Amino acid sequence: MISMKSPREIEAMRKAGRLTAQARALAGSMVAPGVTTHEIDTAVRRFIESHGGKPSFLGYAGFPGSACISVNEVVIHGIPGPRKLKEGDIVSVDVGAYIDGFHGDCAATYACGEISEEAKKLIQVTQQSFWEGIKMARSGCRVSDIGHAVQEYVEANGFSVVRDFVGHGVGRNLHEAPEVRNFGPAGHGPRHAHRRGAHGVRRRLAGEGTGRQVDHRVPGRLPHRPL
C-alpha cells in the first residue's frame, strides 16, 4: 500500500533528502584515481553522523557500509573496501540517511578522471532518462508510464535498461510502495493523484554492451518534482 504523507512529514523528508544529497555530493567530490571505496564510505558515514543522522544502509540486511559504491560493471549495492579507483572508471555512489524519523535515498554516477566517449554518453543518456521519467510523474499518469518513458529513451540512444532492479517508495521505511520499474508498457499501476504526499525513488539503470552500468537516482515526490 502506498503511504501518503502529511505536509509536516513531507518537510521532515525534505530534511532527510537534503542530508542524503549533501553526503552523496561529498562522495562524488572524492572520486579520483587512487582513492579507495572504503575512504569514500568512511567520509560519508562521518558526514551523516556529524549532522545528527544515521546511515540508512549501515547494517541493513547485513550490509557493512554506509554507501553502496559500484564501479564499472557492478550494477548496484557495491560493497566499499580496499579497491582503489583508477583513471577511466565510472563510479556509482548510492547514499541513504535517516534523520528525524525519515529516510533519504539518492545516487549518482561520477567519472574518475578521463573516461571514454562511450562512457560519457552512457552517463548522459542515463541521466536524461531520469528526467524523461519525471515528465510522467504527474497527475493523471500511471506508475508504469515512468518506466515506459525511461525504456524508450534509453533504447532509442542505443543502450539497454537493467531489468533486475527497480525503484521504490521511501519514507519512514527505507523501502516503501510503489515499485517503479525502468521498463514495460505504459498505462499500468496506480494512477498519480492530484495531491501532495506520495514519494518515490526513481532508479534509472542503463547499460552498454561491455557490461558497464550507470545508476542515476534521486529522492522524489510523486507527482511533484524531485526534492
N, C-alpha and C positions, 0 to 999 in steps of 0.2 A: 504494500500500500504506500502511495506517495504521501509523505508528511508535509503538510502545509505549515509555513512559518508565520508567526506574528511579526508586526513591524519591529518590535523590540528584539525578537530573535534574529531578524534579518540584520539589524545593526550589530549584534554580537557576532554574527557570521562574517560581517564585513571586517571586523577586527581580526578574526582568525585568518581571514583571507589575506589581509594586508601583511600580517606577520609571516605567513607562509610565503607570499610573493617576495618579501624582503630577504628571507632566508634563501630562497631559490636564486635571487639576483646575486647574493653573496657567493653562492656556489658557482654560478656562471662566471663570475669575475676571477675565480681561481683556476678555471680550466686553462691549462698551459702545459707544454711539454715538460716532463719530469715530475709533475705533481702527482701524488698518489690519490686514488679514490678515497682512501682512509683519511687523508688530510682534509679533503673536502667535507667528508662526512662529519669529522670532528668539529670543524668550523660551523657547520650547520647546527649541530646539537648545542654547542656553546651559545650561538646567537639566539636560538629559540628560548633556551633556558634563561639567558640573561634578560630577556624581555617578559619573563613571567609565564612562559608557555612550556609545553611538553611536546617532544617529537611524537607525532601520531604513529609513526611506523615502528619506533623502537620497541621491540618485544612483541609486536603484533604478529600473531601466529608463529612466534619464534623468530621473527626477523631480527637480525643482530645489529642493524644500522639505523641511523636517523634519517637517511636519504637513500633512495634507490638510485644507483649510478650505473647506467647501462652504456657500454662502449661498443660502437660499431654494430656487429651482428646480434648483440643482446637486445631483445625487443624491449622488455621492461623488467623491473624487480631485480636489477643487478645489485649484488651484494658488495658493499665497499670493502676494500682490502689493500694489499700491498702493490697492486697493479699500478705502474707508472704510465701516465698518459704520454702519447708520442705525437709528433707532428703528423697531421693528416687525419687524426681520429675525429669522429663525431660522437659527442658525449651527451646523453640524455640524463637530466637530473630531475628527479621526482621528489617533492618535499611535502610533508604533512605536518601541521602544527595544531595543537589542541590548547585552547585558552578560553576561560570563562564558559566552559560547558559546550563548546562547539569546535569542530574540526575545520581546518582549511586544507586544501589538497590541490597542488598545481605542479606542472612540469614544463620543461622547455629543453630544446636541444641546442648545443653550442659547438662551434668549430674549435678544434685545438690547433692553433697555428694556421698554416695554409692548408686548405683542403681542396680536393679535386672539383672541377666544374660540375661533374655529375652529383657529387655530394652536396654542393651548394644548391643545385636545382632540387634535390630531394628535400632538403630542409625548407626551401622556399615554397615548394608545392604543398608540403605537409602543413606548413603554417597557414597558407591561404585556404587550404581545405577546411581548416578550423572555422575561418570566417564565412566560408560558404555554408557550413552547417549552422552557424549562428543566425544566418538570414532566415532559417526555417524555425528558429526557436522563438516563435511569436504566436500571438493569439490566432486560433483557427487552424494551425498546422498540427500535425501529429508527430509523436516522438520519432517514428521511423523516417519521417521526412528529413530529419537531420542527417542520419546515416546515408540516406539515398543521395543527398546533395554532396556529401563528402566523397562517396564512392565515384560518382560521376566525374567530379573534378579531378580526383587523383588518377583515375584510369584514362581520362582524356589527355593527361600530361605524361602518359607512358609508364606510370608506376602502378602498383597494386596495393590494396588495403590489407592490413593484417586482420584476420577474422577470428583469431584465437582469444582476443581480449576485447573488452568493451568498456565504455564509460559508465558512470553511476552517479546516483544522488549522493549528497553529503550534508551533514548537519550535526546533530548530537552524536550520531554514529558516523564512523569513517566511510562506511558503505551503506547507502540507502537506495530505495527505489526512486526513479525508474532506471532500468538498464538501458543504456544508449549505445547502439551498435554503430559501426562505421560503414555499414553496407546494408543492402537489402532494398526491397521495393518500398515506394512511398505509400502513405495512406493507412498505416497500421499503428497500433498502440494508442496510449492515452492522447487526448487532444489537449493542446496548451490552452489553459483557461485565461480569460482576460482579467487577471487579478495577480496581485503580488503573492509571493510565498513559496513557490516551487523552486528548488535549487538542484543543480546538477553539475557534474564534472564531465565535460565533453573530451573524450580521449581520442586524438587523431593520430593513428598509426599508419604509416605508409612505408613501403619497402621497394628496393631496387633489385635487379636480378642477382647482384652479388651477395644478397642476404643482409645488407646493412639496413637498419631500421631507424625511424625517427619518431619521436613522441612529442607532440605539442598539446599540452593540456593546461587549462587554467580553470579555477573555480568560477562557476557562473550561476546565474539566477534565471530560471525559466518563468515566463517568457521574455525576460528582460535582458539587458546587456550584461557582459561579464563584470564581476566585481572588480 
